[in-house]
Amino acid sequence: MKAIAAIAAAALLWPCQLSWAQPQRDYPVKPVPFTAVHVNDVFWAPRIETNRKVTIPFAFQKDEETGRVDNFIRAAQALRGEPFANHKPPGYPFDDTDVYKVIEGASYTLSVYPDPKLEAYVDGLIARIAAAQEPDGYLYTARTIDPLHPHPWSGPQRWVLEGVNSHELYDLGHLYEAAVAHYQATGKRTLLDIALRTADMLDRTFGPGKQAIWPGHQIVEMGLAKLYRVTGDQRYLDLAKFMLDVRGPGSEQGAGAAYTQSHMKVVDQTEAVGHAVRATYMYSGMADVAALTGDVAYVNALDKIWENVAGKKLYITGGIGATAKGEAFGDNYELPNMTAYNETCAAVGNDYWNHRLFLLHADAKYIDVMERTLYNGLISGVSLDGTTFFYPNPLESTGQHKRSPWFGVACCPGNITRFMASVPGYVYAQRGDALWVNLYMGSTADIKLDNGRTVNMVQETRYPWEGTVKMTVNPDRATPLAINVRIPGWARNQPVAGDLYRYAGKSSSPVVLKVNGKAVPIKLDKGYVSLSRTWKRGDIIELALPMPVRRVLANDQVAADRGRVALERGPIVYAAEWVDNPKGQVRNLMLPDSAPLTAEFKPALLHGVTVVKGKAVALANDAQGHVSKTEQEFTAIPYYAWANREPGQMIVWIPNSEASASPAPFPAAATSVEAK
Ligand SMILES: [Zn+2]
């Protein structure tokens, strides 16, 4: 078990290092796999542990309670010709993925924490999945349970509604992600062999001279790219590329809709439209295929789409997908706060995509977006105790938003399980004799460089609460190496590349970077300071990122944020929540630009958070219709931590003038719970 984990540790995210194949071409920059980075900090280590000990078992339990595991059992009974009582199809044709996703998350934890009980449980699930696979490889319980009466979204025959809503390929994409994770974590081929049988069936069915098909809900492209990296079998990469290239007008499925990003050829797309999760999974698949094939047309399209998102469609929390209608991107600058959709899965997809663009371009502007999403609009999707979830992540609430233990459409909890388990994989990346330090978290990493050398990196920091980071560099022997230290956009007066957001005023405190106690100039290249020298054991890099409380302003074209400011400190975006403020109200507050704001760490609050404090003005209508103004104490908490207490008002974009403020109505509106 330990030996397997150690082998897997060498290559979890990058299977080519482990197994049969070494692709000729891949991302120019390679991430250091999460199995090589051991996080021991105050912020991420407890979250990763909660994910392992609480959320993953909880999600498996929900998969069982809600019949998602039973669907595989019933499909197997149907295949064996056994009588069984309930022939109803699954609630949704994508329910199979909720099992696959949690297997993926569990596999990631198994690579780091051997757990025979969990491994045996996963083995049992895989046996059930195997029994539900049809003889030619087809795997889709929504049809197999009762082929004459499948789920209405599934269509009367295989694939006929794939471009619309059957999710047959979506299910397989998640299967591939899980299968590769499980194989690399345990060395067992059980789930991988199931996956390869389905992929071989796809290869027999689709491609040039065969049927042309593209997935209604993307992810199979990313999954096939992973199967290619593991097996070296060119057919899987070719099929991923084929399904991207036939998407849109001119295919057998005809011109699709913007909802599924099939309104035009993928290489012609320049604007992020439609269902945000589908979009980011497609962009991630395009990046993978571009890296593996060298197709520049994909990269050009992705660059334009990214400019559109970062410049016009990204929430300050890093959330994407503004509208509930179609779970979709809105128009340019359409970023409403109360109705912001910002599905948790879209935040996960946004991070997958931005990380891949970094691996293509080695530019920190992608990590700026990734970090913003990670610390704010992604982890807001799971409660601090790991058992309740947000599907949408709005930026303002009257108290109507409440976390839920599960959903009918349960995509988000499973995505949380797999993402949280792999967070340490986003800290470092490397190429040849260059190392990128992208994220700051207390950790020890054993990094194997492309050039065959190893470097042990130790980070000591209380990030995101404090901006000082001490890094100890321990190469196996003195070695020339360029260590590229990321200076986050928030420390360079640029929240996100482009003009969507800006800070009010400049931060006067400079970033300080030292090597062995000696300051080095902050000379930036793509957001990094490159420290090129011969490194020896015990060399110390010290980074000091000043963390004043900053006010953020949005581009004036964002109507929802006009006359308002958001608050940030370091990578954290703040929200005022009712429970921390007088009278249990925050939507009637105004925060004058002149009001001083301070930061204070509260170890007992919300598992330990730094709050922002100051004085705000509360506005209220009196009986005569006049607006009364009362100065009062103001407290804001990290946005990700909201809705962990009783439901009530919350606001991220706070009015900074009376004109944009909303006085509380008279008589004073009752809050859902009395202020404490
Ligand atoms: Zn979701």
Residues whose N, C-alpha, C, O or C-beta is under 5 A from the ligand:
A	BS01	ZN	E343 C345 C411 C412
